[in-house]
Amino acid sequence: MKLLNGAALRALQYGSMVLAASAVVACGGSNDSGTAPGATISGTAAVGAALANANVTLTCKNGSGSATTDSNGAYKATFNFDAPCAITASGGSTTIHSFAAGSGTYNVTPLTELLLSYLAGQLGTTESALLAGISSNASYQSALSNSTVIANAEAAVVKLIKDTYGITLSSSSFLTVSFTPGTAGADADLDTLQAAGAITSDGQPAASLVAAAVAAGQAAPISSGSAGSVATGGTGGTGTTTK
């Protein structure tokens, strides 16, 4: 057979690399550049029932990604980003929010919506402003990347639910615990909360519960430190609401 000369071979190799790169881009979702190498954020979107075939968008300090949940509400997005990231899952008439402090498992549920309300109260803002400010506000970025801040906030939400509804959640790490809809544990917690009226029919935490979470956060403010760092604050008082 006829052999290719060096120039023709190099041209063929270059063309193959271009085609391969194009195929990778075509197969992926949003993959905007962050300064950190590609990493994966995954989790489950559920409101009691799984939020199946929902669109998931992730907007980070740097970079953004997207995914679609499967029939069990599971999602996975691998892209270049700098954390933290705001997460929005939308399916049908339901839109719920969460956040990721870095790569790993981060669920999207009414509990994570409530967690954001508490953190917004701590930071003296609203949930919508907190989510919008993740890409630009150094204090928000510091708080949502601080493991102690997050753990304290989760504990405060767990206590608020216990004080208000008499329900003890199976895990205080509801933001990051792995679970599958239809099983015991974190998913059963959502079903119990829904039956108690703590979660509304559109997958949102009850308005009175949100108001109590904001007030509890305001009672345990996060103070700004130097260079955008924050003090962790306390878990705060929870108050009570009526069902």
C-alpha positions as CSV (number, residue, x, y, z in Angstrom):
1,M,0.0,0.0,0.0
2,K,1.1,3.6,-0.4
3,L,2.7,5.1,2.7
4,L,1.9,8.7,3.9
5,N,4.7,11.1,4.0
6,G,5.5,13.0,7.3
7,A,3.5,16.1,6.5
8,A,0.4,14.2,5.5
9,L,0.6,12.0,8.6
10,R,0.9,15.0,10.9
11,A,-2.1,16.7,9.2
12,L,-4.1,13.5,9.6
13,Q,-3.2,13.2,13.3
14,Y,-4.1,16.9,13.9
15,G,-7.5,16.5,12.2
16,S,-8.2,13.4,14.3
17,M,-7.5,15.3,17.5
18,V,-9.8,18.2,16.5
19,L,-12.6,15.7,15.8
20,A,-12.1,14.0,19.1
21,A,-12.2,17.3,21.0
22,S,-15.3,18.3,19.2
23,A,-17.0,15.0,20.1
24,V,-16.2,15.5,23.8
25,V,-17.8,19.0,23.8
26,A,-20.8,17.7,22.0
27,C,-21.4,14.9,24.5
28,G,-21.2,17.0,27.6
29,G,-23.4,19.6,29.3
30,S,-22.3,23.1,30.2
31,N,-18.6,23.2,30.9
32,D,-17.5,26.8,31.5
33,S,-14.0,27.2,32.7
34,G,-13.1,27.6,36.3
35,T,-9.5,27.8,37.5
36,A,-9.7,24.4,39.2
37,P,-9.5,21.2,37.2
38,G,-12.6,19.3,36.3
39,A,-14.4,17.8,39.3
40,T,-17.8,16.1,39.9
41,I,-20.8,17.3,41.9
42,S,-23.6,14.8,42.3
43,G,-26.6,14.1,44.5
44,T,-30.3,13.5,44.7
45,A,-33.2,15.9,44.0
46,A,-36.3,14.9,45.8
47,V,-39.3,16.5,47.6
48,G,-40.6,13.2,49.0
49,A,-41.0,11.7,45.6
50,A,-38.0,11.9,43.4
51,L,-37.7,14.9,41.1
52,A,-37.2,12.9,38.0
53,N,-36.0,14.2,34.6
54,A,-35.4,17.6,36.2
55,N,-33.0,20.2,34.9
56,V,-30.1,20.9,37.3
57,T,-28.0,24.0,36.9
58,L,-24.9,24.8,38.9
59,T,-23.5,28.3,39.1
60,C,-20.2,28.6,40.9
61,K,-17.7,31.2,42.1
62,N,-16.0,30.4,38.8
63,G,-17.5,28.1,36.2
64,S,-21.0,26.6,35.6
65,G,-22.4,23.2,34.9
66,S,-25.6,21.4,34.2
67,A,-27.2,17.9,34.4
68,T,-30.5,16.1,34.1
69,T,-31.8,13.9,36.9
70,D,-32.7,10.2,36.3
71,S,-35.9,8.5,37.4
72,N,-34.6,8.3,41.0
73,G,-33.8,12.0,41.0
74,A,-30.0,11.4,40.9
75,Y,-27.8,13.9,39.0
76,K,-24.1,14.2,38.2
77,A,-22.2,17.0,36.6
78,T,-18.4,17.1,35.9
79,F,-16.9,20.4,34.9
80,N,-14.2,23.0,35.7
81,F,-15.2,25.2,38.6
82,D,-14.2,27.0,41.8
83,A,-16.6,26.4,44.7
84,P,-19.0,27.2,46.2
85,C,-21.8,26.6,43.7
86,A,-25.5,27.5,43.7
87,I,-27.7,24.5,42.6
88,T,-31.2,24.8,41.1
89,A,-33.3,21.8,40.2
90,S,-36.5,22.4,38.2
91,G,-39.0,19.8,37.2
92,G,-42.6,20.4,36.3
93,S,-44.0,23.0,38.7
94,T,-41.3,22.4,41.3
95,T,-38.1,24.4,41.6
96,I,-35.8,23.8,44.6
97,H,-32.4,25.0,45.5
98,S,-29.2,23.9,47.3
99,F,-25.5,24.6,47.2
100,A,-22.2,22.8,46.9
101,A,-19.1,23.6,49.0
102,G,-16.9,21.7,46.6
103,S,-16.8,18.4,44.7
104,G,-18.8,15.6,46.2
105,T,-22.4,14.7,47.1
106,Y,-24.9,17.6,47.5
107,N,-28.6,17.0,47.6
108,V,-31.4,19.3,46.5
109,T,-34.5,19.0,48.7
110,P,-36.9,21.1,50.8
111,L,-34.4,20.7,53.6
112,T,-31.6,22.3,51.6
113,E,-34.0,25.1,50.7
114,L,-34.6,25.6,54.4
115,L,-30.9,25.5,55.1
116,L,-30.3,28.3,52.6
117,S,-33.0,30.4,54.4
118,Y,-31.2,29.9,57.7
119,L,-27.8,30.8,56.2
120,A,-29.3,33.9,54.5
121,G,-30.6,35.0,57.9
122,Q,-27.2,34.5,59.4
123,L,-25.6,36.6,56.6
124,G,-28.3,39.4,56.8
125,T,-29.7,38.7,53.4
126,T,-32.4,36.8,51.5
127,E,-32.1,33.4,50.0
128,S,-32.5,34.7,46.5
129,A,-29.7,37.3,47.1
130,L,-27.5,34.6,48.7
131,L,-27.8,32.4,45.7
132,A,-27.3,35.2,43.2
133,G,-24.2,36.4,45.2
134,I,-22.3,33.1,45.2
135,S,-20.4,34.1,42.1
136,S,-19.3,37.5,43.4
137,N,-19.8,38.0,47.2
138,A,-16.7,37.1,49.2
139,S,-18.6,36.7,52.5
140,Y,-21.2,34.4,51.0
141,Q,-18.4,32.4,49.3
142,S,-16.5,32.0,52.6
143,A,-19.6,31.0,54.6
144,L,-20.8,28.4,52.0
145,S,-17.3,26.9,51.8
146,N,-16.9,26.6,55.6
147,S,-17.6,23.1,56.9
148,T,-18.2,24.3,60.5
149,V,-20.7,27.0,59.3
150,I,-22.5,24.4,57.3
151,A,-22.6,21.8,60.0
152,N,-23.9,24.4,62.6
153,A,-26.6,25.5,60.2
154,E,-27.7,21.9,59.5
155,A,-27.9,21.3,63.3
156,A,-30.0,24.4,63.7
157,V,-32.5,23.3,61.0
158,V,-32.7,19.8,62.6
159,K,-33.5,21.4,65.9
160,L,-36.0,23.8,64.4
161,I,-37.9,20.8,62.8
162,K,-37.8,18.9,66.1
163,D,-39.1,21.8,68.1
164,T,-41.8,22.7,65.6
165,Y,-43.1,19.3,64.4
166,G,-41.7,16.8,66.9
167,I,-39.8,15.0,64.1
168,T,-36.3,13.8,64.5
169,L,-34.4,13.6,61.2
170,S,-32.4,10.4,60.6
171,S,-29.3,12.4,59.7
172,S,-28.2,15.9,60.5
173,S,-26.0,15.8,57.4
174,F,-29.0,16.1,55.1
175,L,-27.1,18.2,52.6
176,T,-24.6,15.5,51.8
177,V,-26.0,12.2,52.9
178,S,-26.4,9.7,50.0
179,F,-30.0,8.4,49.6
180,T,-32.4,6.9,47.2
181,P,-36.1,7.8,47.0
182,G,-38.3,5.1,48.3
183,T,-35.9,3.9,51.0
184,A,-35.6,4.4,54.7
185,G,-33.6,7.2,56.2
186,A,-33.3,10.6,54.5
187,D,-36.0,9.9,51.9
188,A,-38.4,8.7,54.6
189,D,-37.7,11.9,56.5
190,L,-39.0,13.9,53.5
191,D,-42.2,11.8,53.4
192,T,-42.7,12.3,57.1
193,L,-42.3,16.1,56.8
194,Q,-44.7,16.2,53.9
195,A,-47.3,14.3,55.9
196,A,-46.9,16.7,58.7
197,G,-47.4,19.8,56.5
198,A,-43.8,20.9,56.7
199,I,-43.4,20.5,53.0
200,T,-46.1,21.9,50.7
201,S,-47.5,20.2,47.6
202,D,-45.1,22.1,45.3
203,G,-42.1,20.8,47.2
204,Q,-41.4,23.9,49.2
205,P,-40.8,24.1,53.0
206,A,-43.9,25.6,54.7
207,A,-43.9,29.4,54.8
208,S,-44.0,29.5,58.6
209,L,-41.1,27.1,58.7
210,V,-39.0,29.3,56.4
211,A,-39.8,32.4,58.4
212,A,-38.7,30.6,61.6
213,A,-35.5,29.5,59.9
214,V,-34.7,33.1,58.8
215,A,-35.4,34.4,62.3
216,A,-33.2,31.7,63.8
217,G,-30.4,32.6,61.5
218,Q,-30.7,36.2,62.3
219,A,-30.3,35.3,66.0
220,A,-27.0,33.6,65.2
221,P,-25.3,36.0,62.8
222,I,-22.1,35.2,60.9
223,S,-19.7,38.1,61.3
224,S,-17.4,39.1,58.5
225,G,-13.7,38.7,59.1
226,S,-10.7,39.9,57.3
227,A,-10.0,38.9,53.7
228,G,-13.5,37.6,53.2
229,S,-13.3,35.0,56.0
230,V,-16.2,34.6,58.4
231,A,-16.7,33.6,62.0
232,T,-18.7,30.4,62.3
233,G,-21.4,31.8,64.6
234,G,-23.6,29.6,66.8
235,T,-26.5,27.3,65.9
236,G,-28.8,30.0,67.2
237,G,-32.3,29.9,68.8
238,T,-35.0,28.2,66.8
239,G,-38.2,29.7,68.1
240,T,-41.5,27.9,67.4
241,T,-44.1,28.1,64.7
242,T,-47.6,26.8,64.4
243,K,-48.4,24.0,62.0
